[in-house]
C-alpha cells in the first residue's frame, strides 16, 4: 500500500509545491498565514486563536478574508478567522514547532499527503472489518482495491495534497470515527475502555476541527436511539456522544468569545451562516428561494459528477452486470447498512444545512469514504461469483486508475505563474514594513494567495484620497498604492499629509 501511495505522489509531483493558484488553493494560503503568524510571533500572543494580521503596525486593522462581520478583531487590530474550530491549525503548527520548520507550502502539503495515506489505510481497515477479515493478516484483495480507488480519486489526490484547511483536515478524523463506531457496534464492545477512548478522541477532535463533526455526532445519536431498545449497550454510545458534543461546542464558543466578546462571535456566526447556509434567500419570497435552491443544488450535483465521473461509470457497469447475470445479487448486510448510515448521513446533513457552503467542491471529498468502500465491496461480490475472470477485473481496475488520474489533471492543470505570486513579489520589493499597503484595481480583488506571498495585509481602496484618509485615521505616515490591471502593476508612494 505504501508503494501504491508513493506512485500517487509521483503522479502528482508536477502539481505539488508550485505557486498557489486556483481550485481552492486559497484555503492553503489562509491556513499558512495563520500558522506563520503564530510561528513568528508566538501562539500565546493571540490566545491560541487563528489570527490573520501580520505583526507590523501598518498591517493592523485590515480585514483580509478574516471574517464576514468585521467584529472579530482584538484591541491591537488583529482580525481572526473563526468559521471553524481551531484544531486543524494546531496540529500542523505543533509539528512545525517541534521540527523547527517555518510553515511553508511544501511542508504543509507534506502533512496533507500523510493524511491522505492514513485515510486510505483506514479505508482498507473498514473494508476488512465489513468483510470479517483480519487487517493484520495477509493483504485482503478487495480492501486493497478500495485503497487504490481512494488514493487515486481526483478529489482525494487534490484536496489531500495541494489544499489544506479545516474542511480537509476533518476528513481523516471522519474516516477514523466511522471505523471506530463500526467496530464498537459490530463487536458489541460499547463499554470497552479501548474503544471508548478512541471514540472520544476521534469524535472530540472531529468536532474541534469542523462542523462536520457535529453532524456525525447527530448521526450516531439518532442511530443509537433507534437501536437502544434492542441493544442496551447503545446507552453508553448515546451518553458519550452527547457529553463530548456538549463539552467541545461550548469550548469553541468560549475560546472565540475571548477575542471581542460573545456578541461579536455570535454575530460573526450569523453572518457566516447567511453567506454559507441554506436559508439566506428566504426574505426575497418563496419563488426566488426555490429557484436559488435549485441553482445551488445544480452546482452541488455538477461537483459530484466532476469529481466522481469514473466511479459512476464503474457503478453503472456493475448494475448492468447484476441485471444481465443471475449469479450476481446486490445484498447488503446489517453492517453494510450501518456503514452507509455513518458515512452518508453527516454529508447529507451538511449539504442540507449548509447548501451555499456545499457549492464549494471540496465538500465532495467527504463522499470519497462511501464510494471507495462501496467499490471495494462490489469488487469482492463480483470476484466471488466468478462471473468475470480475475485478469479482466485487474485490467478494469488499472483502467479506472488511469482515467481518474487523467481526470485529476484535466481538473487541476494550470500555469506555473499566477497573479498572486507576481503581485506579492511586487509588494515585497516596493514597500517597507512601516508602509500601509493599498490596492486599487477594477479587475482584481485581493485574494488570500496575494496576502500570503506579500507577507503583508493589504487594504483595498477605490481612490488615493481614501488611502490617505486611512493613513490619517491610523496615524501612520506613509503608504504605497499598488494599481493593478491586466497590463501590469504600478506603484505610488503616498503620505498622510
C-alpha positions in Angstrom: 0.0 0.0 0.0 2.9 2.4 0.7 4.2 1.6 -2.8 0.8 2.4 -4.3 0.7 5.7 -2.4 4.2 6.7 -3.4 3.1 6.1 -7.0 0.3 8.6 -6.5 2.8 11.1 -5.2 4.9 10.6 -8.3 1.8 11.2 -10.5 1.1 14.4 -8.6 4.6 15.7 -8.5 4.3 18.2 -11.3 1.5 20.0 -9.4 3.0 19.9 -5.9 5.0 22.7 -4.4 4.1 25.1 -7.1 2.8 28.7 -6.7 -0.6 28.7 -5.0 -3.2 29.4 -7.7 -6.8 28.2 -8.2 -9.1 25.4 -7.3 -9.4 26.4 -3.6 -5.7 26.8 -3.0 -6.7 30.0 -1.2 -7.5 27.6 1.7 -3.8 26.6 1.9 -2.9 30.3 1.8 -5.2 31.1 4.7 -4.0 28.2 6.8 -0.4 29.1 6.2 -0.9 32.7 7.1 -2.4 31.7 10.5 0.4 29.3 11.2 3.2 31.6 10.0 1.8 34.4 12.2 1.8 32.1 15.2 5.3 30.7 14.4 6.9 34.2 14.0 5.2 35.9 17.0 4.1 33.1 19.4 0.7 31.4 19.5 0.1 32.6 23.1 0.2 36.2 21.9 -3.1 35.6 20.2 -4.6 33.4 23.0 -4.3 30.4 20.7 -6.8 31.9 18.2 -6.3 31.9 14.4 -5.0 35.5 13.8 -4.9 36.8 10.3 -2.8 40.0 10.6 0.9 40.2 10.4 2.8 41.9 13.3 3.8 45.2 11.6 1.8 48.3 12.9 0.9 49.1 9.3 -0.8 45.7 8.9 -3.3 46.1 11.7 -7.0 46.8 11.4 -7.1 45.4 7.8 -9.6 42.6 7.3 -8.2 40.4 4.6 -10.6 37.4 4.2 -10.7 37.0 8.0 -14.4 37.5 9.0 -17.7 38.5 7.5 -19.0 40.8 10.2 -15.7 42.7 10.7 -16.2 42.4 14.5 -13.9 39.5 15.2 -11.0 41.9 15.9 -8.9 42.4 19.1 -7.8 45.7 20.6 -4.4 45.5 18.7 -6.2 45.4 15.3 -5.8 41.6 14.7 -8.7 40.0 12.8 -9.4 36.3 13.4 -10.7 33.5 11.2 -13.3 31.7 13.3 -15.5 30.0 10.7 -14.3 26.6 12.1 -12.9 25.4 15.4 -9.1 25.7 15.5 -7.7 22.2 15.7 -6.8 21.9 12.0 -4.3 24.8 12.6 -3.0 23.4 15.9 -1.8 20.1 14.6 0.5 21.2 11.7 1.7 24.2 13.7 2.8 21.8 16.6 4.7 19.6 14.1 6.4 22.7 12.6 7.4 23.9 16.0 8.8 20.5 17.1 10.8 20.2 13.9 11.8 23.9 13.9 10.4 24.3 10.3 8.7 27.6 9.4 5.3 26.8 7.8 5.5 26.7 4.0 3.6 25.4 1.0 5.8 22.3 0.7 5.8 21.5 4.4 2.0 21.8 4.8 1.4 19.7 1.6 3.7 17.0 3.1 1.5 16.8 6.2 -1.6 16.8 4.0 -0.2 13.9 2.0 0.4 11.9 5.2 -3.3 12.5 6.0 -4.1 11.1 2.6 -2.2 7.9 3.2 -3.6 7.4 6.7 -7.1 8.0 5.3 -6.5 5.3 2.7 -5.2 3.0 5.4 -8.4 3.3 7.4 -10.4 2.7 4.2 -8.6 -0.6 4.0 -9.4 -1.3 7.6 -13.1 -0.6 7.1 -13.4 -3.0 4.1 -11.6 -5.7 6.1 -14.0 -5.1 9.0 -17.1 -5.3 6.9 -15.8 -8.5 5.2 -14.7 -10.1 8.6 -11.1 -10.3 7.6 -8.3 -9.5 10.0 -6.5 -6.4 8.8 -3.2 -7.6 10.3 -3.2 -10.9 8.3 -2.3 -11.3 4.6 -3.4 -8.4 2.4 -7.1 -8.6 1.5 -7.6 -8.1 -2.2 -10.9 -6.3 -2.1 -9.6 -3.9 0.7 -6.6 -3.2 -1.5 -8.9 -2.3 -4.4 -10.8 0.1 -2.1 -7.4 1.6 -1.0 -6.3 2.1 -4.6 -9.6 3.7 -5.6 -9.4 6.0 -2.7 -5.8 7.0 -3.3 -6.3 7.8 -7.0 -9.7 9.6 -6.8 -9.3 13.2 -8.2 -10.9 14.7 -5.1 -8.6 13.0 -2.7 -5.4 13.5 -4.8 -6.1 17.2 -4.9 -7.7 18.1 -1.6 -5.4 15.8 0.4 -2.4 17.1 -1.4 -2.5 20.7 -2.6 -5.3 22.1 -0.5 -5.4 22.3 3.3 -7.9 23.7 5.7 -10.3 22.6 8.5 -12.6 21.3 5.7 -9.9 18.8 4.5 -8.3 18.1 7.9 -11.6 16.8 9.3 -11.9 14.1 6.6 -9.2 11.8 8.2 -11.0 12.1 11.5 -14.3 11.4 9.8 -13.0 8.1 8.4 -11.4 7.1 11.7 -14.6 7.9 13.6 -16.7 5.7 11.2 -14.2 2.9 11.6 -14.2 3.1 15.4 -18.0 3.3 15.7 -18.5 0.4 13.3 -16.0 -1.7 15.2 -17.7 -0.9 18.5 -21.1 -1.9 17.2 -20.0 -5.0 15.2 -18.1 -6.4 18.2 -20.6 -5.2 20.8 -17.8 -3.6 22.8 -19.6 -0.5 24.0 -18.0 -0.4 27.4 -14.5 -1.3 26.4 -12.0 1.3 27.6 -10.0 1.0 24.4 -13.0 1.6 22.1 -14.4 4.4 24.2 -11.0 6.1 24.4 -10.6 6.1 20.6 -14.2 7.1 20.0 -13.9 10.0 22.5 -10.6 11.1 20.9 -11.7 10.9 17.3 -15.1 12.5 17.8 -13.7 15.2 20.1 -11.0 16.2 17.6 -13.5 16.0 14.8 -15.9 18.4 16.5 -12.9 20.7 17.4 -11.9 20.7 13.7 -15.1 21.3 11.7 -18.9 21.4 11.9 -19.0 18.1 10.1 -18.1 16.6 13.5 -21.4 17.9 14.9 -23.4 16.3 12.0 -21.5 13.0 12.6 -22.3 13.1 16.3 -26.0 13.7 15.4 -26.0 10.7 13.0 -24.5 8.4 15.7 -27.0 9.7 18.3 -30.0 9.1 16.0 -28.9 5.6 15.1 -28.2 4.8 18.8 -31.6 6.0 19.9 -33.2 3.7 17.2 -31.3 0.7 18.5 -31.1 1.2 22.2 -34.3 -0.7 23.0 -32.9 -3.9 21.5 -29.2 -3.4 22.4 -28.7 -1.7 25.8 -25.0 -1.0 25.1 -26.1 1.9 22.9 -26.8 3.8 26.0 -23.1 4.2 26.5 -22.7 5.5 23.0 -25.6 7.9 23.5 -24.2 9.5 26.6 -20.7 9.6 25.3 -21.7 11.3 22.1 -23.9 13.9 23.9 -21.2 14.6 26.6 -18.4 15.1 24.1 -20.5 17.4 21.9 -21.7 19.4 24.9 -18.1 19.9 26.0 -16.4 20.7 22.7 -19.1 23.1 21.3 -19.1 25.4 24.4 -15.3 25.2 24.5 -15.1 26.6 20.9 -17.7 29.3 21.7 -15.9 30.3 24.9 -12.5 30.4 23.2 -13.6 32.6 20.3 -15.6 34.8 22.6 -12.4 35.9 24.3 -11.4 37.8 21.1 -14.1 40.5 21.3 -16.9 39.2 23.4 -19.8 36.7 22.9 -22.0 39.1 21.0 -19.3 39.6 18.4 -18.7 35.9 17.9 -22.4 35.1 17.6 -22.8 37.9 15.2 -20.0 36.6 13.1 -21.6 33.1 13.1 -24.9 34.6 11.9 -23.1 36.5 9.1 -21.3 33.3 8.1 -24.5 31.3 8.0 -26.1 34.0 5.8 -23.2 33.6 3.4 -22.9 29.8 3.6 -26.2 28.4 4.9 -29.4 27.2 3.2 -31.9 29.8 4.3 -30.3 33.1 3.3 -32.7 33.9 0.5 -36.0 33.3 2.3 -36.6 37.0 2.7 -37.0 37.6 -1.0 -40.0 35.4 -1.5 -40.8 31.7 -1.9 -40.3 31.6 -5.6 -36.9 33.3 -5.5 -35.8 31.0 -2.7 -37.0 27.9 -4.7 -35.1 29.0 -7.8 -31.9 29.8 -5.8 -32.1 26.5 -4.1 -32.4 24.6 -7.3 -29.5 26.5 -8.8 -27.3 25.7 -5.8 -28.4 22.0 -6.0 -27.4 22.0 -9.6 -23.9 23.2 -8.7 -23.5 20.5 -6.0 -24.6 17.8 -8.4 -22.2 19.1 -11.0 -19.4 19.0 -8.5 -20.1 15.4 -7.7 -20.2 14.5 -11.4 -16.9 16.3 -12.0 -15.1 14.6 -9.1 -16.6 11.0 -9.4 -17.5 10.6 -13.1 -15.3 7.5 -13.4 -16.7 5.9 -10.3 -20.3 6.5 -11.6 -19.3 4.8 -14.8 -18.0 1.8 -12.8 -21.2 1.6 -10.7 -23.4 1.7 -13.9 -21.3 -1.2 -15.3 -21.8 -3.1 -12.1 -25.6 -2.6 -12.2 -25.6 -3.8 -15.8 -23.7 -6.9 -14.9 -26.1 -7.5 -11.9 -29.1 -7.2 -14.2 -27.7 -9.3 -17.0 -26.2 -12.2 -14.9 -28.4 -14.0 -12.4 -25.4 -15.2 -10.4 -24.8 -11.7 -9.1 -27.2 -10.2 -6.5 -26.8 -7.0 -4.6 -27.4 -7.8 -0.9 -26.1 -5.6 2.0 -25.7 -7.0 5.5 -26.7 -5.1 8.6 -23.1 -3.9 8.9 -23.3 -2.6 5.3 -26.3 -0.5 6.2 -24.6 0.7 9.3 -21.7 1.8 7.2 -24.0 3.6 4.8 -25.7 5.4 7.6 -22.5 6.5 9.3 -20.7 7.6 6.1 -23.6 9.2 4.2 -25.9 10.8 6.9 -23.4 13.5 8.0 -22.6 14.5 4.5 -26.3 14.8 3.5 -27.0 16.9 6.7 -24.1 19.2 5.9 -25.5 19.8 2.4 -29.0 20.4 3.7 -28.0 22.9 6.4 -25.0 24.5 4.6 -26.1 24.4 0.9 -24.2 27.6 -0.1 -21.1 26.2 1.6 -21.6 22.9 -0.3 -21.2 24.5 -3.7 -17.5 24.6 -2.9 -16.4 21.3 -4.5 -14.0 20.4 -1.7 -17.2 19.2 0.2 -17.3 16.3 -2.3 -14.2 15.0 -0.6 -16.3 13.5 2.2 -18.1 11.2 -0.2 -14.8 9.5 -1.1 -15.2 7.3 2.0 -18.5 5.9 0.8 -17.6 5.5 -2.8 -14.2 3.8 -2.2 -15.6 1.3 0.3 -18.6 0.6 -1.9 -16.3 -0.1 -4.9 -14.2 -2.5 -2.7 -17.2 -4.4 -1.5 -18.8 -4.6 -5.0 -15.4 -5.8 -6.4 -15.5 -8.6 -3.8 -19.0 -9.6 -4.7 -18.1 -9.9 -8.4 -14.9 -11.8 -7.7 -16.7 -14.3 -5.5 -19.4 -15.1 -8.1 -16.7 -15.8 -10.8 -18.9 -14.1 -13.5 -15.8 -12.1 -14.7 -12.3 -13.5 -15.0 -9.9 -12.1 -12.4 -7.5 -10.8 -15.0 -10.2 -8.8 -16.7 -11.1 -7.3 -13.3 -7.5 -6.3 -12.7 -7.3 -4.7 -16.2 -10.5 -2.9 -15.4 -9.1 -1.6 -12.1 -6.0 -0.3 -14.0 -8.2 1.4 -16.5 -10.2 3.1 -13.7 -6.9 4.4 -12.1 -5.6 5.7 -15.4 -8.9 7.5 -16.1 -9.1 9.0 -12.6 -5.5 10.3 -13.0 -6.4 11.9 -16.3 -9.5 13.4 -14.7 -7.3 14.8 -11.9 -5.0 16.6 -14.5 -7.9 17.9 -16.5 -9.5 19.5 -13.4 -6.3 20.9 -11.9 -3.9 21.8 -14.7 -2.7 25.4 -14.5 0.2 27.6 -15.5 3.2 27.8 -13.2 2.8 31.5 -12.6 -0.2 33.4 -11.1 -1.1 37.0 -10.4 -1.0 36.4 -6.6 2.7 35.4 -6.6 3.6 38.2 -9.0 1.7 40.9 -7.1 3.1 39.5 -3.8 6.7 39.9 -5.0 5.9 43.4 -6.3 4.6 44.4 -2.8 7.7 42.9 -1.1 10.0 44.8 -3.5 8.3 48.2 -3.4 7.1 48.6 0.2 8.7 49.0 3.6 7.4 47.5 6.8 6.2 50.9 8.1 4.2 51.5 4.9 0.5 50.6 4.7 -0.1 48.6 1.5 -3.0 49.7 -0.6 -4.6 48.0 -3.6 -6.6 49.8 -6.3 -8.0 47.6 -9.2 -11.1 47.4 -11.3 -10.1 43.9 -12.5 -8.8 42.0 -9.5 -9.5 41.8 -5.8 -7.0 40.9 -3.1 -7.1 37.1 -2.6 -5.5 35.1 0.2 -2.7 34.0 -2.0 -1.6 37.5 -2.7 -1.6 38.3 1.1 0.4 35.1 1.7 3.1 35.9 -0.9 3.3 39.6 0.1 3.5 38.7 3.8 1.6 41.9 4.4 -2.1 42.8 5.0 -3.4 44.7 2.0 -6.1 47.4 2.3 -8.4 47.7 -0.7 -9.4 51.2 -1.6 -11.1 52.9 -4.5 -9.1 56.2 -4.6 -5.8 57.7 -3.4 -7.8 60.1 -1.2 -9.4 57.1 0.6 -6.0 55.7 1.2 -4.7 59.0 2.6 -7.7 59.2 4.9 -6.9 55.7 6.2 -3.4 56.8 7.0 -4.6 59.8 9.0 -7.1 57.6 10.8 -4.4 55.2 11.8 -1.8 57.9 12.5 0.7 56.3 10.1 3.0 58.5 8.0 3.4 56.6 4.7 1.8 54.1 2.4 2.2 52.6 -1.0 -0.6 52.2 -3.5 -0.5 49.3 -6.0 -2.6 50.0 -9.1 -3.3 46.5 -10.6 -4.8 45.9 -14.0 -4.3 43.3 -16.8 -1.5 45.2 -18.3 0.6 45.2 -15.1 1.2 46.8 -11.7 2.1 50.4 -11.0 3.1 51.9 -7.6 2.7 55.3 -5.9 4.2 56.4 -2.6 1.8 58.5 -0.5 1.8 60.3 2.8 -0.9 61.2 5.3 -0.3 64.9 4.6 
